[in-house]
């Protein structure tokens, strides 16, 4: 019986998915069994950093001290706007996007694109 207990696989972590209400766009945090994290979108800017604070609270509840991977689906304010505040609140290792933004040619889009590049780097 002791030999059988040794052969049982160790209890593994589970895949955790958190949907975060960011008042418009949605933000989704996925934590893999390995502990690596993936965040999709960051919500709106402003409102006393409401969306970034909600994301950070979910990350802390998930036991995270950083975001390993962030995917920005597109460059509208409700998807990328919270990045600047979130990047100040907790480290983000890698940011993934689809490349240069067509929205940058729009009046509000140019500001979002500039803010995104400032937070994301190259």
C-alpha positions in Angstrom: 0.0 0.0 0.0 2.9 2.4 0.8 4.3 1.7 -2.7 0.9 2.5 -4.3 0.8 5.9 -2.4 4.3 6.7 -3.8 3.0 6.0 -7.4 0.0 8.4 -7.1 0.7 11.6 -8.9 1.2 14.7 -6.8 -1.8 16.9 -6.7 -1.3 19.5 -9.4 -2.5 23.0 -9.5 -5.5 23.8 -11.6 -6.1 26.3 -14.4 -7.7 29.4 -12.9 -9.6 31.9 -15.0 -10.8 35.3 -13.6 -13.1 37.6 -15.5 -12.6 41.1 -14.3 -15.3 43.7 -14.7 -13.7 46.8 -16.2 -17.0 48.6 -17.2 -17.1 48.2 -20.9 -14.4 46.0 -22.3 -13.6 42.9 -20.3 -10.3 41.8 -18.8 -9.5 38.2 -18.3 -6.7 36.8 -16.2 -5.6 33.2 -16.7 -3.2 31.4 -14.3 -1.8 28.2 -15.7 -1.1 25.2 -13.5 2.6 26.1 -13.7 1.7 29.5 -12.1 2.4 31.5 -15.2 -0.1 34.2 -15.8 -1.8 35.7 -18.9 -3.9 38.8 -18.8 -6.1 39.9 -21.7 -6.7 43.6 -21.9 -6.6 46.3 -19.2 -9.8 48.3 -19.3 -10.3 52.0 -19.2 -7.9 54.8 -18.1 -8.9 57.3 -15.4 -11.6 57.0 -12.8 -8.9 56.9 -10.1 -7.3 54.0 -11.9 -10.5 51.9 -11.1 -9.8 49.2 -13.8 -6.1 48.8 -13.0 -7.0 48.5 -9.3 -9.6 45.8 -10.1 -7.1 43.9 -12.2 -4.4 44.2 -9.5 -6.8 43.0 -6.8 -7.7 39.9 -8.9 -4.0 39.2 -9.5 -3.3 39.4 -5.8 -6.3 37.2 -5.0 -4.8 34.7 -7.5 -1.5 34.8 -5.6 0.4 36.7 -8.2 3.0 39.4 -7.7 3.4 40.2 -11.4 1.7 39.6 -14.8 3.9 37.3 -16.9 2.1 37.9 -20.3 -0.3 40.6 -21.3 -2.2 40.5 -24.6 -3.7 43.7 -25.9 -6.5 42.7 -28.4 -6.8 46.1 -29.9 -6.2 49.8 -29.1 -9.5 51.1 -27.9 -9.6 52.8 -24.5 -11.6 50.1 -22.9 -9.0 47.5 -23.8 -5.7 49.3 -23.5 -6.5 52.3 -21.3 -5.6 50.8 -18.0 -2.1 49.7 -19.0 -0.2 52.7 -17.7 -1.7 52.5 -14.2 -1.4 48.7 -14.1 2.2 48.8 -15.1 2.9 51.2 -12.2 1.0 49.0 -9.8 2.7 45.7 -10.7 5.4 44.4 -13.0 4.4 43.1 -16.5 7.1 40.9 -18.1 5.9 40.7 -21.7 3.3 42.5 -23.7 1.8 41.1 -26.9 -0.1 43.0 -29.5 -1.0 42.9 -33.2 1.5 45.7 -34.2 1.1 49.3 -35.2 -2.3 50.7 -34.5 -4.7 52.0 -37.2 -6.5 53.8 -34.4 -3.4 56.0 -33.9 -4.7 58.2 -36.8 -7.9 59.0 -34.9 -8.0 62.0 -32.5 -8.4 60.0 -29.2 -6.5 57.0 -30.7 -3.3 58.9 -31.1 -3.3 59.7 -27.3 -4.0 56.0 -26.5 -1.3 54.8 -28.8 1.2 57.2 -27.3 0.3 56.2 -23.8 0.5 52.5 -24.8 4.0 52.9 -26.2 5.1 54.8 -23.2 4.0 51.9 -20.9 4.9 49.0 -23.2 8.2 50.2 -24.6 9.2 48.5 -27.8 
